[in-house]
Amino acid sequence: MIPASPPKVITRHRDGQIRAYTTHPGVFGTLEPAAVFRPRAGDEVVESAIHPDLERVVYTTLNGVVCRTRAGELVWASDFEPYSDVVHGHRPGCALSSDGRTVWVYRPDAMAGRGGDRWVVYDADSGAVLTCRELETVGHGAGHHVHPVDGSVYLDVGEGQDGAVVVRGTPGDDGGVEFVTYPWSDRCLIALAPGGEQFMTVDHGQGDVAFHRHPGGDPLFTLSVEAFGYDPETTFVEWCGGYLTPDTAIVTLGGQSEDEEEEEWFRYHLVDVHTGKAGGEIAVEVTNPYELEPLGDGSWLTDGPDGHPVRRTRAPHPAG
């Protein structure tokens, strides 16, 4: 039996709203918003994060980061200066720490014409800058991955055809943050294990998937396309997937059919993350490989009607 995990807060942006959904145990099917937030007039939201109490939201725009209450009151805001009129090629991102006390914001300033990229840590209540790390990257965007146990945060910076850079920030007892850059530029961070003991990456060239020990990054095992029974000349590993449970990961394989249609296809394969053995497929009803979002508790999300996520599981559960 998979142990019950705390409810996760999922965000979706639709119709000018930031919608927050929670994944309570035993609740499956189409999820209804647990809270709805509205950004400031004129703000185009790039990415958002909801406080655990569902009373505040933090979101990024192309030129700043904003914190607002559920009632629409401004808590704080921080502008990215100087203002950039570049509208494509850079997507600032944000995440809340596991304890909700800090906000981590990736600024792709190089692509925005503001100098070098930065990773900034704010006080979640006041908006005061606690730490600002200059990154040696030229990223378009980045994914934050918050460690579920030790409070560290991983940042996966995508540099387009130049690869990806993975950085980890760990808060110290003195209020500072220790930053570590992993010694590779050809691996994309996909997910952290539910218990935080390992993480999953995919080769930027999409030739394999690897699992690494947290926090050092030492590889535990690597699986090539051939390990799943496919031809590497026609098949690749997608930059998506994740941990279905603490013991099982989902790896996505894709390619093109060899007939005249040359239709693109993708399939989800299971991997035992302790033995390193590739298993069979899991059937998921999606329209593209990146729609699947494994939650680590045996369930996953897909897109549903009106932009609401749908939560599903392979285990029997009450209808709902």
Residue pairs with C-beta under 8 A, 6 or more apart in sequence:
2 245
2 246
2 297
2 298
4 25
4 297
5 194
5 296
5 297
7 22
7 23
7 24
7 25
8 22
8 23
8 295
9 20
9 21
9 22
9 34
9 50
9 52
9 54
10 20
10 21
10 22
10 23
10 31
10 293
10 301
10 309
11 18
11 19
11 20
11 21
11 48
11 49
11 50
12 18
12 19
12 21
12 307
12 308
12 309
13 19
13 45
13 48
14 306
14 307
15 307
16 38
16 39
17 36
17 37
17 38
18 36
18 37
18 38
18 39
18 45
18 48
18 50
18 57
18 59
19 33
19 35
19 36
19 37
19 307
19 308
20 33
20 34
20 35
20 36
20 37
20 50
20 54
20 57
21 31
21 32
21 33
21 34
21 308
21 309
22 31
22 34
22 54
23 31
23 295
23 297
23 299
23 301
23 311
26 317
26 318
26 320
27 311
27 320
28 299
28 311
28 312
28 313
28 317
28 318
28 320
29 310
29 311
29 312
29 319
29 320
30 304
30 305
30 308
30 309
30 310
31 308
31 309
31 310
31 311
32 308
33 308
34 54
35 50
35 54
35 55
35 70
36 70
37 48
37 50
37 57
37 68
37 70
37 72
38 68
38 72
39 45
39 59
39 66
39 68
40 66
40 68
40 74
43 59
43 61
43 66
44 61
44 62
45 59
45 60
45 61
46 59
46 60
46 61
46 62
46 91
46 92
46 93
47 59
47 60
47 91
47 92
47 93
47 94
48 57
48 58
48 59
48 60
48 94
49 57
49 58
49 59
49 94
49 95
49 96
49 103
50 56
50 57
50 96
51 57
51 58
51 96
51 100
51 124
52 96
52 100
53 100
54 70
55 69
55 70
56 67
56 68
56 69
56 70
56 75
57 67
57 68
57 70
58 65
58 66
58 67
58 94
58 96
58 103
58 124
59 65
59 66
59 68
59 94
60 66
60 92
60 93
60 94
60 105
61 92
62 80
62 84
62 86
62 87
62 90
62 91
62 92
62 112
63 79
63 80
63 83
63 84
64 77
64 78
64 79
64 80
65 77
65 78
65 80
65 92
65 94
65 103
65 105
65 122
66 74
66 76
66 77
67 74
67 75
67 76
67 77
67 103
67 124
67 127
68 74
68 75
69 75
75 125
75 127
76 126
76 127
77 127
78 122
78 127
78 129
80 92
80 107
80 109
80 112
80 114
81 114
82 114
84 90
84 112
84 113
84 114
86 111
86 112
86 113
89 111
89 140
90 108
90 109
90 111
90 112
90 139
90 140
90 141
91 108
91 140
91 141
92 105
92 106
92 107
92 108
92 141
93 105
93 106
93 141
93 142
93 143
93 144
94 103
94 104
94 105
94 106
94 144
95 103
95 104
95 144
95 146
95 153
96 102
96 103
96 104
96 124
96 146
97 103
97 104
97 124
97 146
97 151
97 153
97 171
98 146
98 147
98 148
98 149
98 151
99 151
100 124
101 123
101 124
101 125
102 121
102 122
102 123
102 124
102 130
102 171
103 121
103 122
103 123
103 124
104 119
104 120
104 121
104 122
104 144
104 153
104 155
104 169
105 119
105 120
105 121
105 122
106 117
106 118
106 119
106 139
106 141
106 142
106 144
106 155
106 157
107 114
107 117
107 118
107 119
107 120
108 117
108 139
108 140
108 141
108 142
109 115
109 116
109 117
109 118
110 116
110 117
110 137
110 138
110 139
111 138
111 139
111 140
116 134
116 135
116 136
117 134
117 135
117 136
117 137
117 138
117 139
117 157
118 132
118 133
118 134
118 135
119 132
119 133
119 135
119 155
119 167
119 169
119 179
120 129
120 131
120 132
120 133
121 129
121 130
121 131
121 132
121 169
121 177
122 128
122 129
122 130
123 130
130 175
130 177
131 169
131 176
131 177
133 167
133 169
133 177
133 179
135 157
135 165
135 167
136 165
136 181
137 157
137 159
137 165
138 159
138 162
139 157
139 158
139 159
139 165
140 158
140 159
140 160
141 157
141 158
142 155
142 156
142 157
142 158
143 155
143 156
143 158
143 189
144 153
144 154
144 155
145 153
145 154
145 155
145 156
145 189
145 191
145 192
145 199
146 153
146 154
146 192
147 153
147 154
147 192
147 196
147 214
148 192
148 194
148 195
148 196
149 195
149 196
150 170
150 196
150 215
151 170
151 171
152 168
152 169
152 170
152 171
152 215
153 168
153 169
154 166
154 167
154 168
154 189
154 192
154 199
155 166
155 167
155 168
155 169
156 164
156 165
156 166
156 188
156 189
157 164
157 165
157 166
157 167
158 164
158 188
159 165
159 185
162 185
163 185
163 186
163 204
164 185
164 186
164 187
164 188
164 189
164 204
165 181
165 182
165 185
166 181
166 182
166 184
166 187
166 189
166 201
166 217
167 179
167 180
167 181
167 182
168 179
168 180
168 182
168 215
169 177
169 178
169 179
170 177
170 178
170 179
170 180
170 215
171 177
172 178
180 215
182 217
183 217
185 204
186 203
186 204
186 205
187 201
187 202
187 203
187 204
187 210
188 201
188 202
188 203
188 204
188 239
189 199
189 200
189 201
190 199
190 200
190 201
190 202
190 209
190 239
190 240
190 241
190 242
191 199
191 200
191 241
191 242
191 243
191 249
191 294
192 198
192 199
192 200
192 214
192 243
193 199
193 200
193 214
193 243
193 246
193 273
193 296
194 243
194 245
194 246
194 296
194 297
195 246
196 214
197 213
197 214
198 211
198 212
198 213
198 214
198 220
198 273
199 211
199 212
199 214
200 209
200 210
200 211
200 212
200 241
200 242
200 243
200 249
201 209
201 210
201 211
201 212
202 208
202 209
202 210
202 237
202 238
202 239
202 241
203 209
203 210
203 237
206 236
206 237
206 238
206 239
207 224
207 225
207 232
207 236
207 237
208 222
208 223
208 224
208 225
208 237
209 222
209 223
209 237
209 241
209 251
209 271
210 219
210 220
210 221
210 222
210 223
211 219
211 220
211 221
211 222
211 249
211 271
211 273
211 276
212 218
212 219
212 220
213 219
213 220
220 273
220 276
221 276
223 251
223 271
223 276
223 278
224 232
225 231
225 232
225 235
225 236
225 237
225 253
226 232
227 278
228 235
228 251
228 253
228 269
228 278
230 253
230 255
234 255
234 256
234 258
235 253
235 254
235 255
236 253
236 254
236 255
237 251
237 252
237 253
237 254
238 252
238 253
238 254
238 266
238 289
238 290
240 252
240 289
240 290
240 292
241 249
241 250
241 251
241 252
241 268
241 292
241 294
242 249
242 250
242 293
242 294
242 296
243 249
243 250
243 273
243 294
243 296
244 250
244 270
244 282
244 294
244 296
244 298
244 300
245 296
245 297
245 298
246 273
246 296
247 272
247 273
247 274
248 270
248 271
248 272
248 273
248 279
249 270
249 271
249 273
249 294
250 268
250 269
250 270
250 271
250 282
250 292
250 294
250 300
251 268
251 269
251 270
251 271
251 278
252 266
252 267
252 268
252 269
252 289
252 292
253 266
253 267
253 268
253 269
254 264
254 265
254 266
254 267
254 289
255 264
255 265
255 266
256 262
256 263
256 264
256 265
257 263
257 264
257 265
266 288
266 289
267 281
268 281
268 282
268 283
268 284
268 292
269 278
269 279
269 280
269 281
269 282
270 278
270 279
270 280
270 281
270 282
271 277
271 278
271 279
272 279
282 314
284 292
284 300
284 302
284 312
285 302
286 292
286 302
286 303
287 303
291 302
291 303
292 300
292 301
292 302
293 300
293 301
293 302
293 309
294 300
295 301
295 311
298 313
298 314
298 315
299 311
299 312
299 313
300 311
300 312
300 313
301 309
301 310
301 311
301 312
302 309
302 310
302 312
303 309
303 310
304 310
